[in-house]
Amino acid sequence: MAKLTIEELKKIKEKTAKYTSLRDGPANIKVTVHMGTCGIAAGARDVMSALMQEMAEADRQDIRVVAAGCMGMCSSEPNVTIEAEGSEPIVYQLMDANKMRQVFKRHVMLGEVQTDFALAKM
């Protein structure tokens, strides 16, 4: 096995710190993808993948991404909850990758609730 240089180790550390800051650390916005069994069966993995692609492009450190279990509303899965500081949480229903991209760009980045997809305010 080849030895890593100090520079390579620093790059690994930076990448790991950036990735873990998505789950931990301070955040103004929390995005929860509900990934219980019913959510996964309905396509929550695709929703999470689209969200992670958008996060990588946005390169924002103040947004936390969390995977959670079922909300108990299986008929509306996949569900995504957006919690922005100073605003009521919004639950989006029947999400797919394209809807997630729109919600990310419009709600998360610009603060515009996407009422077409919203299930409820919490």
PyMOL commands that place a pseudoatom at each C-alpha (Angstrom):
pseudoatom trace, name=CA, resn=MET, resi=1, chain=A, elem=C, hetatm=0, pos=[0.000, 0.000, 0.000]
pseudoatom trace, name=CA, resn=ALA, resi=2, chain=A, elem=C, hetatm=0, pos=[1.325, 3.403, -0.976]
pseudoatom trace, name=CA, resn=LYS, resi=3, chain=A, elem=C, hetatm=0, pos=[2.073, 5.944, 1.724]
pseudoatom trace, name=CA, resn=LEU, resi=4, chain=A, elem=C, hetatm=0, pos=[0.061, 9.156, 1.820]
pseudoatom trace, name=CA, resn=THR, resi=5, chain=A, elem=C, hetatm=0, pos=[1.743, 12.513, 1.845]
pseudoatom trace, name=CA, resn=ILE, resi=6, chain=A, elem=C, hetatm=0, pos=[0.938, 15.221, 4.390]
pseudoatom trace, name=CA, resn=GLU, resi=7, chain=A, elem=C, hetatm=0, pos=[-0.806, 17.180, 1.631]
pseudoatom trace, name=CA, resn=GLU, resi=8, chain=A, elem=C, hetatm=0, pos=[-3.012, 14.207, 0.736]
pseudoatom trace, name=CA, resn=LEU, resi=9, chain=A, elem=C, hetatm=0, pos=[-3.902, 13.718, 4.400]
pseudoatom trace, name=CA, resn=LYS, resi=10, chain=A, elem=C, hetatm=0, pos=[-4.871, 17.398, 4.694]
pseudoatom trace, name=CA, resn=LYS, resi=11, chain=A, elem=C, hetatm=0, pos=[-7.160, 17.071, 1.675]
pseudoatom trace, name=CA, resn=ILE, resi=12, chain=A, elem=C, hetatm=0, pos=[-8.821, 14.000, 3.185]
pseudoatom trace, name=CA, resn=LYS, resi=13, chain=A, elem=C, hetatm=0, pos=[-9.287, 15.845, 6.470]
pseudoatom trace, name=CA, resn=GLU, resi=14, chain=A, elem=C, hetatm=0, pos=[-10.869, 18.864, 4.742]
pseudoatom trace, name=CA, resn=LYS, resi=15, chain=A, elem=C, hetatm=0, pos=[-13.212, 16.686, 2.712]
pseudoatom trace, name=CA, resn=THR, resi=16, chain=A, elem=C, hetatm=0, pos=[-14.254, 14.701, 5.779]
pseudoatom trace, name=CA, resn=ALA, resi=17, chain=A, elem=C, hetatm=0, pos=[-14.798, 17.849, 7.850]
pseudoatom trace, name=CA, resn=LYS, resi=18, chain=A, elem=C, hetatm=0, pos=[-16.952, 19.330, 5.097]
pseudoatom trace, name=CA, resn=TYR, resi=19, chain=A, elem=C, hetatm=0, pos=[-19.022, 16.143, 4.830]
pseudoatom trace, name=CA, resn=THR, resi=20, chain=A, elem=C, hetatm=0, pos=[-19.595, 15.765, 8.567]
pseudoatom trace, name=CA, resn=SER, resi=21, chain=A, elem=C, hetatm=0, pos=[-20.529, 19.437, 8.908]
pseudoatom trace, name=CA, resn=LEU, resi=22, chain=A, elem=C, hetatm=0, pos=[-23.628, 18.591, 6.849]
pseudoatom trace, name=CA, resn=ARG, resi=23, chain=A, elem=C, hetatm=0, pos=[-24.903, 16.490, 9.783]
pseudoatom trace, name=CA, resn=ASP, resi=24, chain=A, elem=C, hetatm=0, pos=[-23.339, 18.267, 12.737]
pseudoatom trace, name=CA, resn=GLY, resi=25, chain=A, elem=C, hetatm=0, pos=[-22.330, 21.770, 13.581]
pseudoatom trace, name=CA, resn=PRO, resi=26, chain=A, elem=C, hetatm=0, pos=[-24.121, 25.096, 13.466]
pseudoatom trace, name=CA, resn=ALA, resi=27, chain=A, elem=C, hetatm=0, pos=[-26.795, 25.625, 10.848]
pseudoatom trace, name=CA, resn=ASN, resi=28, chain=A, elem=C, hetatm=0, pos=[-29.404, 28.205, 9.903]
pseudoatom trace, name=CA, resn=ILE, resi=29, chain=A, elem=C, hetatm=0, pos=[-31.358, 25.693, 7.848]
pseudoatom trace, name=CA, resn=LYS, resi=30, chain=A, elem=C, hetatm=0, pos=[-32.050, 22.021, 8.516]
pseudoatom trace, name=CA, resn=VAL, resi=31, chain=A, elem=C, hetatm=0, pos=[-33.271, 19.753, 5.708]
pseudoatom trace, name=CA, resn=THR, resi=32, chain=A, elem=C, hetatm=0, pos=[-34.680, 16.417, 6.866]
pseudoatom trace, name=CA, resn=VAL, resi=33, chain=A, elem=C, hetatm=0, pos=[-35.310, 13.665, 4.334]
pseudoatom trace, name=CA, resn=HIS, resi=34, chain=A, elem=C, hetatm=0, pos=[-37.652, 11.125, 5.915]
pseudoatom trace, name=CA, resn=MET, resi=35, chain=A, elem=C, hetatm=0, pos=[-36.158, 7.768, 5.022]
pseudoatom trace, name=CA, resn=GLY, resi=36, chain=A, elem=C, hetatm=0, pos=[-38.205, 5.171, 6.832]
pseudoatom trace, name=CA, resn=THR, resi=37, chain=A, elem=C, hetatm=0, pos=[-39.027, 1.978, 4.974]
pseudoatom trace, name=CA, resn=CYS, resi=38, chain=A, elem=C, hetatm=0, pos=[-42.030, 3.566, 3.280]
pseudoatom trace, name=CA, resn=GLY, resi=39, chain=A, elem=C, hetatm=0, pos=[-40.008, 6.633, 2.271]
pseudoatom trace, name=CA, resn=ILE, resi=40, chain=A, elem=C, hetatm=0, pos=[-37.238, 4.549, 0.762]
pseudoatom trace, name=CA, resn=ALA, resi=41, chain=A, elem=C, hetatm=0, pos=[-39.776, 2.430, -1.118]
pseudoatom trace, name=CA, resn=ALA, resi=42, chain=A, elem=C, hetatm=0, pos=[-41.344, 5.624, -2.470]
pseudoatom trace, name=CA, resn=GLY, resi=43, chain=A, elem=C, hetatm=0, pos=[-38.013, 7.050, -3.701]
pseudoatom trace, name=CA, resn=ALA, resi=44, chain=A, elem=C, hetatm=0, pos=[-36.375, 8.873, -0.775]
pseudoatom trace, name=CA, resn=ARG, resi=45, chain=A, elem=C, hetatm=0, pos=[-32.903, 7.709, -1.840]
pseudoatom trace, name=CA, resn=ASP, resi=46, chain=A, elem=C, hetatm=0, pos=[-33.248, 9.573, -5.140]
pseudoatom trace, name=CA, resn=VAL, resi=47, chain=A, elem=C, hetatm=0, pos=[-34.466, 12.633, -3.234]
pseudoatom trace, name=CA, resn=MET, resi=48, chain=A, elem=C, hetatm=0, pos=[-31.441, 12.467, -0.904]
pseudoatom trace, name=CA, resn=SER, resi=49, chain=A, elem=C, hetatm=0, pos=[-29.057, 12.032, -3.855]
pseudoatom trace, name=CA, resn=ALA, resi=50, chain=A, elem=C, hetatm=0, pos=[-30.501, 15.098, -5.589]
pseudoatom trace, name=CA, resn=LEU, resi=51, chain=A, elem=C, hetatm=0, pos=[-30.235, 17.078, -2.345]
pseudoatom trace, name=CA, resn=MET, resi=52, chain=A, elem=C, hetatm=0, pos=[-26.602, 16.093, -1.865]
pseudoatom trace, name=CA, resn=GLN, resi=53, chain=A, elem=C, hetatm=0, pos=[-25.793, 17.123, -5.460]
pseudoatom trace, name=CA, resn=GLU, resi=54, chain=A, elem=C, hetatm=0, pos=[-27.395, 20.517, -4.861]
pseudoatom trace, name=CA, resn=MET, resi=55, chain=A, elem=C, hetatm=0, pos=[-25.500, 20.875, -1.581]
pseudoatom trace, name=CA, resn=ALA, resi=56, chain=A, elem=C, hetatm=0, pos=[-22.205, 20.127, -3.316]
pseudoatom trace, name=CA, resn=GLU, resi=57, chain=A, elem=C, hetatm=0, pos=[-22.899, 22.775, -5.957]
pseudoatom trace, name=CA, resn=ALA, resi=58, chain=A, elem=C, hetatm=0, pos=[-24.086, 25.374, -3.435]
pseudoatom trace, name=CA, resn=ASP, resi=59, chain=A, elem=C, hetatm=0, pos=[-21.067, 24.862, -1.137]
pseudoatom trace, name=CA, resn=ARG, resi=60, chain=A, elem=C, hetatm=0, pos=[-22.916, 26.287, 1.875]
pseudoatom trace, name=CA, resn=GLN, resi=61, chain=A, elem=C, hetatm=0, pos=[-21.772, 25.501, 5.402]
pseudoatom trace, name=CA, resn=ASP, resi=62, chain=A, elem=C, hetatm=0, pos=[-24.897, 26.772, 7.186]
pseudoatom trace, name=CA, resn=ILE, resi=63, chain=A, elem=C, hetatm=0, pos=[-27.248, 24.034, 5.927]
pseudoatom trace, name=CA, resn=ARG, resi=64, chain=A, elem=C, hetatm=0, pos=[-27.589, 20.770, 7.850]
pseudoatom trace, name=CA, resn=VAL, resi=65, chain=A, elem=C, hetatm=0, pos=[-28.867, 17.627, 6.101]
pseudoatom trace, name=CA, resn=VAL, resi=66, chain=A, elem=C, hetatm=0, pos=[-30.429, 14.889, 8.215]
pseudoatom trace, name=CA, resn=ALA, resi=67, chain=A, elem=C, hetatm=0, pos=[-32.002, 11.525, 7.408]
pseudoatom trace, name=CA, resn=ALA, resi=68, chain=A, elem=C, hetatm=0, pos=[-34.884, 10.562, 9.677]
pseudoatom trace, name=CA, resn=GLY, resi=69, chain=A, elem=C, hetatm=0, pos=[-37.483, 7.843, 9.917]
pseudoatom trace, name=CA, resn=CYS, resi=70, chain=A, elem=C, hetatm=0, pos=[-41.085, 7.857, 8.825]
pseudoatom trace, name=CA, resn=MET, resi=71, chain=A, elem=C, hetatm=0, pos=[-43.364, 10.707, 9.901]
pseudoatom trace, name=CA, resn=GLY, resi=72, chain=A, elem=C, hetatm=0, pos=[-46.358, 8.371, 10.008]
pseudoatom trace, name=CA, resn=MET, resi=73, chain=A, elem=C, hetatm=0, pos=[-47.792, 9.773, 6.793]
pseudoatom trace, name=CA, resn=CYS, resi=74, chain=A, elem=C, hetatm=0, pos=[-46.789, 6.932, 4.512]
pseudoatom trace, name=CA, resn=SER, resi=75, chain=A, elem=C, hetatm=0, pos=[-49.239, 7.840, 1.752]
pseudoatom trace, name=CA, resn=SER, resi=76, chain=A, elem=C, hetatm=0, pos=[-47.430, 11.164, 1.191]
pseudoatom trace, name=CA, resn=GLU, resi=77, chain=A, elem=C, hetatm=0, pos=[-43.869, 9.799, 1.098]
pseudoatom trace, name=CA, resn=PRO, resi=78, chain=A, elem=C, hetatm=0, pos=[-41.180, 10.736, 0.280]
pseudoatom trace, name=CA, resn=ASN, resi=79, chain=A, elem=C, hetatm=0, pos=[-41.467, 13.627, 2.715]
pseudoatom trace, name=CA, resn=VAL, resi=80, chain=A, elem=C, hetatm=0, pos=[-38.901, 16.373, 3.286]
pseudoatom trace, name=CA, resn=THR, resi=81, chain=A, elem=C, hetatm=0, pos=[-39.001, 18.889, 6.136]
pseudoatom trace, name=CA, resn=ILE, resi=82, chain=A, elem=C, hetatm=0, pos=[-37.312, 22.283, 5.817]
pseudoatom trace, name=CA, resn=GLU, resi=83, chain=A, elem=C, hetatm=0, pos=[-36.597, 24.126, 9.055]
pseudoatom trace, name=CA, resn=ALA, resi=84, chain=A, elem=C, hetatm=0, pos=[-35.229, 27.622, 8.499]
pseudoatom trace, name=CA, resn=GLU, resi=85, chain=A, elem=C, hetatm=0, pos=[-34.200, 29.784, 11.433]
pseudoatom trace, name=CA, resn=GLY, resi=86, chain=A, elem=C, hetatm=0, pos=[-36.978, 32.239, 12.272]
pseudoatom trace, name=CA, resn=SER, resi=87, chain=A, elem=C, hetatm=0, pos=[-39.621, 30.400, 10.196]
pseudoatom trace, name=CA, resn=GLU, resi=88, chain=A, elem=C, hetatm=0, pos=[-42.103, 27.611, 10.785]
pseudoatom trace, name=CA, resn=PRO, resi=89, chain=A, elem=C, hetatm=0, pos=[-40.996, 24.180, 9.537]
pseudoatom trace, name=CA, resn=ILE, resi=90, chain=A, elem=C, hetatm=0, pos=[-42.532, 23.178, 6.205]
pseudoatom trace, name=CA, resn=VAL, resi=91, chain=A, elem=C, hetatm=0, pos=[-43.191, 19.561, 5.228]
pseudoatom trace, name=CA, resn=TYR, resi=92, chain=A, elem=C, hetatm=0, pos=[-43.072, 18.762, 1.532]
pseudoatom trace, name=CA, resn=GLN, resi=93, chain=A, elem=C, hetatm=0, pos=[-44.833, 15.663, 0.229]
pseudoatom trace, name=CA, resn=LEU, resi=94, chain=A, elem=C, hetatm=0, pos=[-44.586, 13.284, -2.723]
pseudoatom trace, name=CA, resn=MET, resi=95, chain=A, elem=C, hetatm=0, pos=[-41.065, 14.489, -3.450]
pseudoatom trace, name=CA, resn=ASP, resi=96, chain=A, elem=C, hetatm=0, pos=[-38.853, 13.301, -6.279]
pseudoatom trace, name=CA, resn=ALA, resi=97, chain=A, elem=C, hetatm=0, pos=[-35.399, 14.390, -7.433]
pseudoatom trace, name=CA, resn=ASN, resi=98, chain=A, elem=C, hetatm=0, pos=[-36.678, 17.277, -9.580]
pseudoatom trace, name=CA, resn=LYS, resi=99, chain=A, elem=C, hetatm=0, pos=[-38.999, 18.592, -6.864]
pseudoatom trace, name=CA, resn=MET, resi=100, chain=A, elem=C, hetatm=0, pos=[-36.124, 18.381, -4.373]
pseudoatom trace, name=CA, resn=ARG, resi=101, chain=A, elem=C, hetatm=0, pos=[-33.905, 20.451, -6.650]
pseudoatom trace, name=CA, resn=GLN, resi=102, chain=A, elem=C, hetatm=0, pos=[-36.635, 23.078, -6.970]
pseudoatom trace, name=CA, resn=VAL, resi=103, chain=A, elem=C, hetatm=0, pos=[-37.309, 23.150, -3.221]
pseudoatom trace, name=CA, resn=PHE, resi=104, chain=A, elem=C, hetatm=0, pos=[-33.591, 23.468, -2.535]
pseudoatom trace, name=CA, resn=LYS, resi=105, chain=A, elem=C, hetatm=0, pos=[-33.051, 26.286, -5.017]
pseudoatom trace, name=CA, resn=ARG, resi=106, chain=A, elem=C, hetatm=0, pos=[-36.207, 28.217, -4.167]
pseudoatom trace, name=CA, resn=HIS, resi=107, chain=A, elem=C, hetatm=0, pos=[-36.978, 27.497, -0.489]
pseudoatom trace, name=CA, resn=VAL, resi=108, chain=A, elem=C, hetatm=0, pos=[-33.614, 26.649, 1.033]
pseudoatom trace, name=CA, resn=MET, resi=109, chain=A, elem=C, hetatm=0, pos=[-31.551, 29.143, -0.940]
pseudoatom trace, name=CA, resn=LEU, resi=110, chain=A, elem=C, hetatm=0, pos=[-34.090, 31.955, -1.460]
pseudoatom trace, name=CA, resn=GLY, resi=111, chain=A, elem=C, hetatm=0, pos=[-36.651, 31.439, 1.325]
pseudoatom trace, name=CA, resn=GLU, resi=112, chain=A, elem=C, hetatm=0, pos=[-39.591, 30.980, -1.070]
pseudoatom trace, name=CA, resn=VAL, resi=113, chain=A, elem=C, hetatm=0, pos=[-41.941, 28.250, 0.192]
pseudoatom trace, name=CA, resn=GLN, resi=114, chain=A, elem=C, hetatm=0, pos=[-43.023, 26.012, -2.674]
pseudoatom trace, name=CA, resn=THR, resi=115, chain=A, elem=C, hetatm=0, pos=[-46.728, 25.729, -1.863]
pseudoatom trace, name=CA, resn=ASP, resi=116, chain=A, elem=C, hetatm=0, pos=[-47.407, 23.327, -4.755]
pseudoatom trace, name=CA, resn=PHE, resi=117, chain=A, elem=C, hetatm=0, pos=[-45.500, 20.596, -2.909]
pseudoatom trace, name=CA, resn=ALA, resi=118, chain=A, elem=C, hetatm=0, pos=[-46.152, 21.631, 0.699]
pseudoatom trace, name=CA, resn=LEU, resi=119, chain=A, elem=C, hetatm=0, pos=[-48.095, 19.236, 2.891]
pseudoatom trace, name=CA, resn=ALA, resi=120, chain=A, elem=C, hetatm=0, pos=[-48.200, 21.330, 6.038]
pseudoatom trace, name=CA, resn=LYS, resi=121, chain=A, elem=C, hetatm=0, pos=[-46.578, 23.846, 8.307]
pseudoatom trace, name=CA, resn=MET, resi=122, chain=A, elem=C, hetatm=0, pos=[-45.457, 22.232, 11.539]
for i in range(1, 122): cmd.bond("trace and resi %d" % i, "trace and resi %d" % (i + 1))
show_as sticks, trace
zoom trace
